[in-house]
């Protein structure tokens, strides 16, 4: 299991750097809208708070396999995530914490084109769900969002390969069967419980970097 104390310490060291102070300032101006951190007293966002919250999340969610690294990625950079596309208010949005590299999307998009009989876009989403171990109730996966980190900017991420154990649950909100074992992953979800693709948990970023990938000839890539 990832060591939450190490992750917290490494996150704190990076998030305390001066280049992130402006993002903290903006987040604190509008912190009431960031529901995944919202508490009764709406605490002020600080490097200490974000580092602890993120480390605890990574440890409890069991979404990444060791080795789990804390690294700083420098722009220009394109990161992607699938999201619900406005289907449900309680599903995944463009500003979620989990992202993946452009090369991952390129590879899966290429593979999806080799499977006849299904719409390539639908096949892409199915492969993304399986490779990232995403339960249907978490994310409707209708659209793709991109985070465009510009040159001169950077993001701090927790990086690791996906872990099927993140889906283990006795009770699912939409009434699906419980997931407890590797056999359940195969039989009940149609996924393979091997290490998933590389994922980035990103606790702090500039919201203006994020946009939906338009449904154009370049989709699912932004450029």
Secondary structure, DSSP 8 states (H G I E B T S, - for coil): ---HHHHHHHHHHHHTSGGGHHHHHHHHHTGGG-TTT--TT-----HHHHHHHHHHHHHHHT-EEEEEEEEEEESSEEEEEEE-TTS-TTS--TT-SEEEEHHHHHHHHHHHTT-TTS-HHHHHHHHHHHHHT--TTT----EEEEEEE-TT-EEEEEEEEE-GGGG-BS--TT----B-SHHHHHHHH----S---EEEE-----GGGEEE--SSTTTTS--
